[in-house]
Amino acid sequence: MTNAKKVTKTLDSKTQAELDKLDTTSAKIRFLLASGMSRGDTARILGKRYQHVRNVELQPLKNA
């Protein structure tokens, strides 16, 4: 078994500034996924579980 660590991507300052403007974790997840980030990288950047990111991605938005 290998003990290789996953390298976490970092966000540039523009993306980080846009991310900081968002209020909810779900909005942040949707923003990062829409910008082309993978589920795993999104989970690592936000400190959330992969399953949470996947559930947010697959769940359609409710009409308000």
Steps between C-alpha positions, in 0.01 A plus 500: 500500500634842414484798725486756221329822598261673267614842390231758560450763235518858610273778388620819339412826672217585259327165549552518877344847509194376309475199731512722810196695376281189512303430818419130495719195466275368224547820299876472543490137385294589192732790418815286516344216302377744234853638468620153402635376831465129578285373785803384695687828468185693592455288812864549605494878443181548702583240765184302425446135422496375142148364550370843602643653182351221289157538659496876439607449138231242426216669690307743278438850631156566646296779348466774754 
